[in-house]
């Protein structure tokens, strides 16, 4: 009876490993220049980008996550001066093929994610009234390295495709943005249910 209880408990624990995860990351962003009106141009590389998320794996390879991102970008040199905050929230599908990639070193893992979301753009300073919001679709690729049984460090390269309509550059376009955004972030993943890399 004790042996049966041990086996059942062990099997249940194995199923729960890495089921829930929390992520936090910081990095850089690059807005597409087509998202600005004439006369405005953003820097190709901007800081900061901050991503926060919760992930739930339903099977070892498949899951979903809900995440929030904050980005700030500003004008390039010799163009009209501006700063803007770009926030987003996305619900994404997650695919983890790590177990089927046999040549990966121990503790190294990869994940792909993609899904729809909503973007909010708020220019700062003189253009603060020119807020925009629009749908987006995001996709990205992550590489993880396990540090402890419950924590890994990772890098994520993601692209956010903005689905905003064209806006009137005379009445409300100045200082705003409705284009695409490239993010490169580095962060930490915490396992909230069991360990990520068990012996």
Phi and psi restraints in degrees (value plus and minus 20) as a CYANA .aco file:
   2 UNK   PHI     -83.7   -43.7
   2 UNK   PSI     -59.0   -19.0
   3 UNK   PHI     -84.1   -44.1
   3 UNK   PSI     -62.1   -22.1
   4 UNK   PHI     -81.7   -41.7
   4 UNK   PSI     -62.4   -22.4
   5 UNK   PHI     -84.1   -44.1
   5 UNK   PSI     -61.1   -21.1
   6 UNK   PHI     -83.7   -43.7
   6 UNK   PSI     -67.0   -27.0
   7 UNK   PHI     -82.4   -42.4
   7 UNK   PSI     -62.7   -22.7
   8 UNK   PHI     -85.0   -45.0
   8 UNK   PSI     -62.8   -22.8
   9 UNK   PHI     -84.5   -44.5
   9 UNK   PSI     -62.6   -22.6
  10 UNK   PHI     -83.1   -43.1
  10 UNK   PSI     -63.2   -23.2
  11 UNK   PHI     -84.8   -44.8
  11 UNK   PSI     -61.0   -21.0
  12 UNK   PHI     -83.4   -43.4
  12 UNK   PSI     -62.3   -22.3
  13 UNK   PHI     -83.0   -43.0
  13 UNK   PSI     -59.6   -19.6
  14 UNK   PHI     -83.9   -43.9
  14 UNK   PSI     -56.7   -16.7
  15 UNK   PHI     -88.3   -48.3
  15 UNK   PSI     -48.8    -8.8
  16 UNK   PHI    -104.1   -64.1
  16 UNK   PSI     -31.6     8.4
  17 UNK   PHI     -78.0   -38.0
  17 UNK   PSI     107.7   147.7
  18 UNK   PHI      43.5    83.5
  18 UNK   PSI       3.8    43.8
  19 UNK   PHI     -92.3   -52.3
  19 UNK   PSI     -65.5   -25.5
  20 UNK   PHI    -132.4   -92.4
  20 UNK   PSI     114.7   154.7
  21 UNK   PHI    -157.0  -117.0
  21 UNK   PSI     129.1   169.1
  22 UNK   PHI    -136.5   -96.5
  22 UNK   PSI     122.2   162.2
  23 UNK   PHI    -150.2  -110.2
  23 UNK   PSI     122.6   162.6
  24 UNK   PHI    -160.3  -120.3
  24 UNK   PSI     114.8   154.8
  25 UNK   PHI    -168.8  -128.8
  25 UNK   PSI     135.1   175.1
  26 UNK   PHI    -157.6  -117.6
  26 UNK   PSI     128.5   168.5
  27 UNK   PHI    -196.1  -156.1
  27 UNK   PSI    -165.4  -125.4
  28 UNK   PHI    -141.6  -101.6
  28 UNK   PSI     140.0   180.0
  29 UNK   PHI    -157.8  -117.8
  29 UNK   PSI     136.4   176.4
  30 UNK   PHI    -156.9  -116.9
  30 UNK   PSI      89.8   129.8
  31 UNK   PHI     -99.4   -59.4
  31 UNK   PSI     127.3   167.3
  32 UNK   PHI     -92.4   -52.4
  32 UNK   PSI     116.0   156.0
  33 UNK   PHI     -88.7   -48.7
  33 UNK   PSI     -41.8    -1.8
  34 UNK   PHI     -88.2   -48.2
  34 UNK   PSI     -33.7     6.3
  35 UNK   PHI    -101.2   -61.2
  35 UNK   PSI     -28.2    11.8
  36 UNK   PHI    -121.2   -81.2
  36 UNK   PSI     134.3   174.3
  37 UNK   PHI     -97.8   -57.8
  37 UNK   PSI     146.5   186.5
  38 UNK   PHI     -77.2   -37.2
  38 UNK   PSI     117.8   157.8
  39 UNK   PHI      75.1   115.1
  39 UNK   PSI     -32.3     7.7
  40 UNK   PHI    -138.0   -98.0
  40 UNK   PSI     117.5   157.5
  41 UNK   PHI    -165.4  -125.4
  41 UNK   PSI     112.0   152.0
  42 UNK   PHI    -112.0   -72.0
  42 UNK   PSI     136.9   176.9
  43 UNK   PHI     -81.4   -41.4
  43 UNK   PSI     126.4   166.4
  44 UNK   PHI     -93.0   -53.0
  44 UNK   PSI     -45.6    -5.6
  45 UNK   PHI    -151.0  -111.0
  45 UNK   PSI     106.6   146.6
  46 UNK   PHI    -152.3  -112.3
  46 UNK   PSI     132.7   172.7
  47 UNK   PHI    -152.0  -112.0
  47 UNK   PSI     118.6   158.6
  48 UNK   PHI    -126.2   -86.2
  48 UNK   PSI     147.2   187.2
  49 UNK   PHI    -143.9  -103.9
  49 UNK   PSI     110.6   150.6
  50 UNK   PHI    -147.7  -107.7
  50 UNK   PSI     108.5   148.5
  51 UNK   PHI    -142.0  -102.0
  51 UNK   PSI     115.5   155.5
  52 UNK   PHI    -150.0  -110.0
  52 UNK   PSI     115.1   155.1
  53 UNK   PHI    -175.7  -135.7
  53 UNK   PSI     140.1   180.1
  54 UNK   PHI    -144.6  -104.6
  54 UNK   PSI     116.3   156.3
  55 UNK   PHI    -146.9  -106.9
  55 UNK   PSI     121.1   161.1
  56 UNK   PHI    -148.3  -108.3
  56 UNK   PSI      98.9   138.9
  57 UNK   PHI    -114.5   -74.5
  57 UNK   PSI     102.9   142.9
  58 UNK   PHI    -107.7   -67.7
  58 UNK   PSI     -49.9    -9.9
  59 UNK   PHI    -157.7  -117.7
  59 UNK   PSI     146.3   186.3
  60 UNK   PHI     -74.9   -34.9
  60 UNK   PSI     -51.4   -11.4
  61 UNK   PHI    -119.6   -79.6
  61 UNK   PSI     -39.6     0.4
  62 UNK   PHI    -146.7  -106.7
  62 UNK   PSI     120.7   160.7
  63 UNK   PHI    -183.0  -143.0
  63 UNK   PSI    -185.3  -145.3
  64 UNK   PHI    -169.4  -129.4
  64 UNK   PSI     136.8   176.8
  65 UNK   PHI    -166.8  -126.8
  65 UNK   PSI     133.1   173.1
  66 UNK   PHI    -137.0   -97.0
  66 UNK   PSI     103.3   143.3
  67 UNK   PHI    -159.4  -119.4
  67 UNK   PSI     135.0   175.0
  68 UNK   PHI    -139.2   -99.2
  68 UNK   PSI     119.3   159.3
  69 UNK   PHI    -150.3  -110.3
  69 UNK   PSI     121.7   161.7
  70 UNK   PHI    -144.1  -104.1
  70 UNK   PSI     111.8   151.8
  71 UNK   PHI    -153.3  -113.3
  71 UNK   PSI     126.8   166.8
  72 UNK   PHI    -148.0  -108.0
  72 UNK   PSI     114.3   154.3
  73 UNK   PHI    -155.6  -115.6
  73 UNK   PSI     140.0   180.0
  74 UNK   PHI    -159.4  -119.4
  74 UNK   PSI     158.2   198.2
  75 UNK   PHI     -91.4   -51.4
  75 UNK   PSI     130.8   170.8
  76 UNK   PHI     -95.9   -55.9
  76 UNK   PSI     145.4   185.4
  77 UNK   PHI     -82.2   -42.2
  77 UNK   PSI     125.8   165.8
  78 UNK   PHI      43.6    83.6
  78 UNK   PSI       7.7    47.7
  79 UNK   PHI    -149.8  -109.8
  79 UNK   PSI     152.1   192.1
  80 UNK   PHI     -76.1   -36.1
  80 UNK   PSI     117.1   157.1
  81 UNK   PHI     -99.1   -59.1
  81 UNK   PSI     114.5   154.5
  82 UNK   PHI    -184.8  -144.8
  82 UNK   PSI     142.6   182.6
  83 UNK   PHI    -159.2  -119.2
  83 UNK   PSI     129.0   169.0
  84 UNK   PHI    -164.6  -124.6
  84 UNK   PSI     124.0   164.0
  85 UNK   PHI    -118.9   -78.9
  85 UNK   PSI     111.2   151.2
  86 UNK   PHI    -141.0  -101.0
  86 UNK   PSI      93.5   133.5
  87 UNK   PHI    -134.9   -94.9
  87 UNK   PSI     134.1   174.1
  88 UNK   PHI    -170.8  -130.8
  88 UNK   PSI     137.0   177.0
  89 UNK   PHI    -155.9  -115.9
  89 UNK   PSI     114.1   154.1
  90 UNK   PHI    -156.4  -116.4
  90 UNK   PSI     123.3   163.3
  91 UNK   PHI    -127.4   -87.4
  91 UNK   PSI     100.2   140.2
  92 UNK   PHI    -148.9  -108.9
  92 UNK   PSI     128.1   168.1
  93 UNK   PHI    -102.6   -62.6
  93 UNK   PSI     126.8   166.8
  94 UNK   PHI    -143.0  -103.0
  94 UNK   PSI     114.4   154.4
  95 UNK   PHI    -144.8  -104.8
  95 UNK   PSI     103.6   143.6
  96 UNK   PHI    -139.0   -99.0
  96 UNK   PSI      79.4   119.4
  97 UNK   PHI    -110.7   -70.7
  97 UNK   PSI      -7.3    32.7
  98 UNK   PHI     -73.6   -33.6
  98 UNK   PSI     -65.0   -25.0
  99 UNK   PHI     -83.9   -43.9
  99 UNK   PSI     -45.9    -5.9
 100 UNK   PHI    -114.0   -74.0
 100 UNK   PSI     -23.6    16.4
 101 UNK   PHI    -120.9   -80.9
 101 UNK   PSI      75.6   115.6
 102 UNK   PHI     -94.4   -54.4
 102 UNK   PSI     -39.0     1.0
 103 UNK   PHI    -108.4   -68.4
 103 UNK   PSI     -23.0    17.0
 104 UNK   PHI     -89.4   -49.4
 104 UNK   PSI     119.3   159.3
 105 UNK   PHI     -82.6   -42.6
 105 UNK   PSI     137.6   177.6
 106 UNK   PHI     -79.4   -39.4
 106 UNK   PSI     121.6   161.6
 107 UNK   PHI      56.1    96.1
 107 UNK   PSI     -23.1    16.9
 108 UNK   PHI    -116.7   -76.7
 108 UNK   PSI     114.5   154.5
 109 UNK   PHI    -160.1  -120.1
 109 UNK   PSI     140.1   180.1
 110 UNK   PHI    -153.0  -113.0
 110 UNK   PSI     131.6   171.6
 111 UNK   PHI    -165.7  -125.7
 111 UNK   PSI     128.1   168.1
 112 UNK   PHI    -138.9   -98.9
 112 UNK   PSI     127.9   167.9
 113 UNK   PHI    -164.5  -124.5
 113 UNK   PSI     128.8   168.8
 114 UNK   PHI    -181.8  -141.8
 114 UNK   PSI     127.0   167.0
 115 UNK   PHI     150.2   190.2
 115 UNK   PSI     149.7   189.7
 116 UNK   PHI    -101.9   -61.9
 116 UNK   PSI     143.9   183.9
 117 UNK   PHI    -187.2  -147.2
 117 UNK   PSI    -187.5  -147.5
 118 UNK   PHI    -155.0  -115.0
 118 UNK   PSI     116.2   156.2
 119 UNK   PHI    -132.1   -92.1
 119 UNK   PSI     125.4   165.4
 120 UNK   PHI    -149.6  -109.6
 120 UNK   PSI     102.9   142.9
 121 UNK   PHI    -135.9   -95.9
 121 UNK   PSI     107.5   147.5
 122 UNK   PHI    -149.2  -109.2
 122 UNK   PSI      84.4   124.4
 123 UNK   PHI     -86.3   -46.3
 123 UNK   PSI     130.2   170.2
 124 UNK   PHI    -122.8   -82.8
 124 UNK   PSI     149.9   189.9
 125 UNK   PHI      49.4    89.4
 125 UNK   PSI    -153.5  -113.5
 126 UNK   PHI     -87.7   -47.7
 126 UNK   PSI     -34.2     5.8
 127 UNK   PHI    -129.3   -89.3
 127 UNK   PSI       1.1    41.1
 128 UNK   PHI     -81.6   -41.6
 128 UNK   PSI     -43.1    -3.1
 129 UNK   PHI     -99.5   -59.5
 129 UNK   PSI     -30.3     9.7
 130 UNK   PHI    -110.6   -70.6
 130 UNK   PSI      34.5    74.5
 131 UNK   PHI     -95.3   -55.3
 131 UNK   PSI     127.8   167.8
 132 UNK   PHI    -155.2  -115.2
 132 UNK   PSI     131.1   171.1
 133 UNK   PHI    -163.6  -123.6
 133 UNK   PSI     123.6   163.6
 134 UNK   PHI    -182.6  -142.6
 134 UNK   PSI     143.4   183.4
 135 UNK   PHI     -92.6   -52.6
 135 UNK   PSI     135.2   175.2
 136 UNK   PHI    -163.3  -123.3
 136 UNK   PSI     146.5   186.5
 137 UNK   PHI    -150.7  -110.7
 137 UNK   PSI     109.8   149.8
 138 UNK   PHI    -139.2   -99.2
 138 UNK   PSI     124.3   164.3
 139 UNK   PHI    -164.7  -124.7
 139 UNK   PSI     125.0   165.0
 140 UNK   PHI    -178.7  -138.7
 140 UNK   PSI     153.5   193.5
 141 UNK   PHI    -156.3  -116.3
 141 UNK   PSI     111.9   151.9
 142 UNK   PHI    -139.4   -99.4
 142 UNK   PSI     125.8   165.8
 143 UNK   PHI    -142.8  -102.8
 143 UNK   PSI     104.9   144.9
 144 UNK   PHI    -134.1   -94.1
 144 UNK   PSI     127.0   167.0
 145 UNK   PHI    -152.0  -112.0
 145 UNK   PSI     100.8   140.8
 146 UNK   PHI     -92.0   -52.0
 146 UNK   PSI     106.5   146.5
 147 UNK   PHI    -118.3   -78.3
 147 UNK   PSI     -67.7   -27.7
 148 UNK   PHI    -151.2  -111.2
 148 UNK   PSI    -196.4  -156.4
 149 UNK   PHI     -86.6   -46.6
 149 UNK   PSI     -42.3    -2.3
 150 UNK   PHI    -138.7   -98.7
 150 UNK   PSI     -15.8    24.2
 151 UNK   PHI    -162.6  -122.6
 151 UNK   PSI     121.3   161.3
 152 UNK   PHI    -156.8  -116.8
 152 UNK   PSI     134.5   174.5
 153 UNK   PHI    -119.4   -79.4
 153 UNK   PSI     132.3   172.3
 154 UNK   PHI    -173.2  -133.2
 154 UNK   PSI     141.8   181.8
 155 UNK   PHI    -144.2  -104.2
 155 UNK   PSI     125.5   165.5
 156 UNK   PHI    -153.4  -113.4
 156 UNK   PSI     107.4   147.4
 157 UNK   PHI    -132.6   -92.6
 157 UNK   PSI      97.9   137.9
 158 UNK   PHI    -151.8  -111.8
 158 UNK   PSI     130.7   170.7
 159 UNK   PHI    -144.6  -104.6
 159 UNK   PSI     109.7   149.7
 160 UNK   PHI    -129.9   -89.9
 160 UNK   PSI      94.4   134.4
 161 UNK   PHI    -110.3   -70.3
 161 UNK   PSI      93.3   133.3
 162 UNK   PHI     -98.8   -58.8
 162 UNK   PSI     114.7   154.7
 163 UNK   PHI    -130.6   -90.6
 163 UNK   PSI       7.5    47.5
 164 UNK   PHI     -93.9   -53.9
 164 UNK   PSI     128.2   168.2
 165 UNK   PHI     -97.2   -57.2
 165 UNK   PSI     140.5   180.5
 166 UNK   PHI     -81.3   -41.3
 166 UNK   PSI     124.4   164.4
 167 UNK   PHI    -139.2   -99.2
 167 UNK   PSI     140.9   180.9
 168 UNK   PHI     -95.4   -55.4
 168 UNK   PSI      92.8   132.8
 169 UNK   PHI     -91.6   -51.6
 169 UNK   PSI     -35.7     4.3
 170 UNK   PHI    -105.4   -65.4
 170 UNK   PSI     -67.4   -27.4
 171 UNK   PHI    -108.8   -68.8
 171 UNK   PSI     -50.7   -10.7
 172 UNK   PHI    -167.1  -127.1
 172 UNK   PSI     -12.7    27.3
 173 UNK   PHI    -108.2   -68.2
 173 UNK   PSI     -45.9    -5.9
 174 UNK   PHI     -81.3   -41.3
 174 UNK   PSI     110.2   150.2
 175 UNK   PHI      59.9    99.9
 175 UNK   PSI     -16.7    23.3
 176 UNK   PHI    -129.7   -89.7
 176 UNK   PSI    -199.8  -159.8
 177 UNK   PHI    -176.0  -136.0
 177 UNK   PSI     115.5   155.5
 178 UNK   PHI    -157.7  -117.7
 178 UNK   PSI      11.4    51.4
 179 UNK   PHI    -122.8   -82.8
 179 UNK   PSI    -174.6  -134.6
 180 UNK   PHI    -118.7   -78.7
 180 UNK   PSI     141.7   181.7
 181 UNK   PHI    -161.7  -121.7
 181 UNK   PSI     112.2   152.2
 182 UNK   PHI    -123.2   -83.2
 182 UNK   PSI     109.7   149.7
 183 UNK   PHI    -138.5   -98.5
 183 UNK   PSI     118.1   158.1
 184 UNK   PHI    -149.2  -109.2
 184 UNK   PSI      96.1   136.1
 185 UNK   PHI    -149.8  -109.8
 185 UNK   PSI     139.9   179.9
 186 UNK   PHI    -151.3  -111.3
 186 UNK   PSI     114.5   154.5
 187 UNK   PHI    -180.2  -140.2
 187 UNK   PSI    -183.2  -143.2
 188 UNK   PHI    -149.7  -109.7
 188 UNK   PSI     117.6   157.6
 189 UNK   PHI    -132.5   -92.5
 189 UNK   PSI     110.7   150.7
 190 UNK   PHI    -132.8   -92.8
 190 UNK   PSI     107.9   147.9
 191 UNK   PHI     -98.4   -58.4
 191 UNK   PSI     108.4   148.4
 192 UNK   PHI    -122.4   -82.4
 192 UNK   PSI     -22.3    17.7
 193 UNK   PHI    -167.5  -127.5
 193 UNK   PSI      70.5   110.5
 194 UNK   PHI      66.7   106.7
 194 UNK   PSI    -190.4  -150.4
 195 UNK   PHI    -126.1   -86.1
 195 UNK   PSI     133.6   173.6
 196 UNK   PHI    -100.5   -60.5
 196 UNK   PSI     -57.6   -17.6
 197 UNK   PHI    -151.4  -111.4
 197 UNK   PSI      68.6   108.6
 198 UNK   PHI    -108.3   -68.3
 198 UNK   PSI     128.0   168.0
